[in-house]
């Protein structure tokens, strides 16, 4: 399991929710990363149903995304700089 210190809390909330649905750990992390990125950039989540965010929720997603990007670099969604997570 990744070190929780390297990931913002929003990622863990989404990961834990998806994990309870029965998907593998790595898939749950991938879904969390994609959902937060899309939530920040487009203002909606990548889940079934209506997922439009208000300004406050979108700001939270963008804050988590920005915090995550500081610890990751590289192409795509990024590579971990230190440790795993």
C-alpha positions in Angstrom: 0.0 0.0 0.0 1.3 3.5 -0.8 2.6 5.7 1.9 -0.4 7.9 2.8 1.8 10.9 3.4 2.5 11.2 -0.3 -1.1 11.4 -1.5 -3.7 14.1 -0.6 -6.7 12.9 1.4 -9.1 13.2 -1.5 -7.2 10.5 -3.4 -7.5 8.2 -0.5 -11.2 8.8 -0.1 -11.8 7.9 -3.8 -9.4 5.0 -3.6 -11.1 3.5 -0.5 -14.6 3.9 -2.0 -13.6 2.2 -5.3 -11.7 -0.5 -3.5 -14.8 -1.4 -1.5 -16.5 -2.1 -4.9 -14.1 -5.0 -5.4 -11.4 -3.7 -7.8 -7.7 -4.3 -7.3 -5.5 -1.8 -5.4 -3.6 -0.6 -8.4 -6.8 -0.1 -10.4 -8.4 1.8 -7.5 -5.3 4.2 -7.4 -5.5 4.7 -11.2 -9.2 5.5 -10.9 -8.6 8.0 -8.1 -5.8 9.8 -10.0 -7.9 10.1 -13.1 -11.0 11.2 -11.2 -9.2 14.0 -9.3 -7.5 15.2 -12.5 -10.7 15.2 -14.4 -12.6 16.8 -11.5 -10.1 19.7 -11.5 -9.7 20.2 -15.2 -13.3 19.6 -16.3 -15.4 20.1 -13.2 -16.9 16.6 -13.2 -15.9 13.2 -12.0 -15.3 10.1 -14.1 -18.0 8.1 -12.3 -21.4 6.8 -13.7 -24.3 9.3 -13.3 -24.4 13.0 -12.9 -21.1 14.3 -11.5 -21.1 18.1 -12.0 -19.2 19.9 -9.3 -19.8 23.3 -7.8 -17.0 25.9 -7.4 -16.1 24.8 -3.9 -15.8 21.1 -4.8 -13.9 21.9 -7.9 -11.4 24.0 -5.9 -10.9 21.1 -3.5 -10.2 18.8 -6.4 -7.7 21.3 -7.9 -6.0 21.8 -4.6 -5.5 18.0 -4.2 -4.4 17.7 -7.9 -1.9 20.5 -7.4 -0.5 19.0 -4.2 -0.2 15.6 -5.9 1.5 17.1 -9.0 4.2 18.7 -6.7 5.3 15.2 -5.6 5.1 13.7 -9.1 6.7 14.5 -12.4 7.1 13.1 -15.9 4.7 12.3 -18.7 1.0 11.4 -18.3 -0.1 11.7 -14.7 3.5 11.7 -13.5 6.1 9.6 -11.8 6.7 9.3 -8.1 9.7 11.4 -7.0 10.2 9.7 -3.6 8.8 6.5 -2.2 5.6 5.1 -3.6 2.3 6.7 -3.7 
